[in-house]
């Protein structure tokens, strides 16, 4: 999946996509929605806790990244600094 191309041309080898039978999906990012979402989250109007699997202290960053890599058991992890 290709997310958020800002504009301009992008080149890639189409024969590689065909030979490996890949599926290419594009999704355009939305500039205005990001700002609105950040304000809602920052203002406490959206509760993101249901999306958070676990918070790790920064000292356990390696374990946090390992957990984040397991999509069967983890949605999002959070590193706590301080």
N, C-alpha and C positions, 0 to 999 in steps of 0.2 A: 504494500500500500504506500502510495506517495501522498504525504500530507503537506498542505500549505505552500505551494509554489507561489512566490510573490509576483511572478510574471517573467516574461522572456521565454526563450526557447530552451528546451532540454533535449539532448540527444541520447539515445541508447541503442543497443544492438537488438533490433527486433528479431533477428534470426536466433539469438540466444533465448528469447522469450518463447519462440515457437519450438525450438529444439528441446527445451526443458519443460515444455507444456506448462508454463507459468501463467498465472492470472494476474493482470495488472489492474489495480483499482486506484483511482484518484479521488481525493477529497479536498475541497478548497476550505481553507481556514477563514474564519470570520473575525475581522478586526473589532468591530463594535461590540459583539457579544462577549468577547473576552473581558473588556473593561466592565461591562455590566455584571458579569459573573464575579469578577474580583471584588467589586463593591458589595455585592450581596453576601459573599463569603466573609469578607472583612468586617462587615457590619453584623455578623452573627445571624443573618436571616436565613441561611441555608446550613443545615447540620450535616457535615461531611463524615461524622463518626461512623455511620453504618458502612461506609466505603473503606475505612481504615482497618486493616487486619491487626497491626501491632505497631507500637512505638518502641524504638530501640535507642539507647543512649549512644552518642556519637562514638564512644569507645568500642561499641559492638557493631561498627559499620560493616565489617566484612560479613558477619552473620546476617545483618539486615539485607545486604545485597544478595546473599545466597537465598534467603527466604523470598525476596522479591522475584527471583528467577524461577520460582516454582509456581507456575500458573494454576496448578491443581489445588493448591491450598492457600494461596495469597492473592489478594487483590492489590492493596497498596500498603506500603510500609512508610514509616515516618522516622526521621532521625531527629533526636532531641539534642540541641546544643545548649548545655548548661542547665 
